[in-house]
Amino acid sequence: RISVSPNPFSERLGIAMSVQLKNPVFRLYDQLGRLIRSEPLLFGITEMEADALPAGIYFWEVTSSGSRVKGGKLVKH
């Protein structure tokens, strides 16, 4: 189980992972599909600073050993 919050966000994102995955990575993309951030994840909650990102719509995905596990859309104030 994976969730990303809050949505919409302003300064920080919390990525909560309650499943064991092999080499999990969180990736954040802009509206044009460009990779903005890539963070390795730990079991539990990983916090990511996001205050430097401009306002807009972002897309995220979590991968495990290179395969997409889950994805979604986020809005930044």
C-alpha positions as CSV (number, residue, x, y, z in Angstrom):
1,R,0.0,0.0,0.0
2,I,1.4,3.4,-1.1
3,S,0.0,6.9,-0.6
4,V,1.3,10.4,-1.2
5,S,-0.1,13.4,0.8
6,P,-1.2,16.1,1.2
7,N,-2.8,16.8,-2.1
8,P,-2.8,19.7,-2.8
9,F,0.6,20.3,-1.2
10,S,2.8,23.4,-0.6
11,E,6.0,22.8,1.3
12,R,6.4,19.0,1.9
13,L,5.2,15.7,0.6
14,G,4.9,12.5,2.6
15,I,5.2,9.2,0.8
16,A,3.7,6.4,3.0
17,M,4.6,2.8,2.1
18,S,3.2,-0.1,4.1
19,V,4.4,-2.9,1.8
20,Q,7.9,-4.3,1.4
21,L,9.2,-3.5,-2.1
22,K,12.6,-4.3,-3.6
23,N,14.5,-1.0,-4.3
24,P,11.5,1.3,-4.2
25,V,11.9,4.7,-5.8
26,F,9.6,7.7,-5.9
27,R,9.7,9.8,-9.0
28,L,8.0,13.2,-9.6
29,Y,7.4,14.6,-13.1
30,D,6.3,18.0,-14.4
31,Q,3.4,18.4,-16.8
32,L,5.7,17.9,-19.8
33,G,6.8,14.5,-18.4
34,R,10.3,15.7,-17.3
35,L,11.7,14.1,-14.2
36,I,11.9,16.6,-11.4
37,R,12.8,14.5,-8.4
38,S,13.8,10.9,-7.7
39,E,14.0,9.7,-4.1
40,P,14.7,6.2,-2.8
41,L,11.9,5.1,-0.4
42,L,12.1,3.4,3.0
43,F,9.3,1.3,4.6
44,G,7.1,3.7,6.5
45,I,7.0,7.4,5.7
46,T,9.5,9.3,3.6
47,E,9.3,13.1,3.6
48,M,10.4,15.2,0.6
49,E,10.9,18.9,0.7
50,A,8.9,20.5,-2.1
51,D,8.8,24.3,-1.3
52,A,11.2,25.1,-4.2
53,L,8.9,23.6,-6.8
54,P,6.7,26.1,-8.8
55,A,3.0,25.9,-8.4
56,G,1.3,23.5,-10.9
57,I,0.3,19.9,-11.6
58,Y,2.8,17.1,-11.1
59,F,2.7,13.4,-11.8
60,W,4.3,10.8,-9.6
61,E,5.1,7.1,-9.7
62,V,6.7,4.5,-7.4
63,T,8.8,1.8,-9.0
64,S,10.1,-1.4,-7.5
65,S,13.2,-2.8,-9.3
66,G,12.4,-0.7,-12.3
67,S,8.7,-1.7,-12.6
68,R,5.9,0.8,-12.0
69,V,3.9,-0.1,-8.8
70,K,1.6,2.9,-8.5
71,G,1.2,6.4,-9.8
72,G,-0.9,9.5,-9.5
73,K,-1.3,13.2,-9.9
74,L,-0.5,16.0,-7.4
75,V,-1.3,19.7,-7.3
76,K,1.1,22.3,-5.8
77,H,-0.3,25.6,-4.4
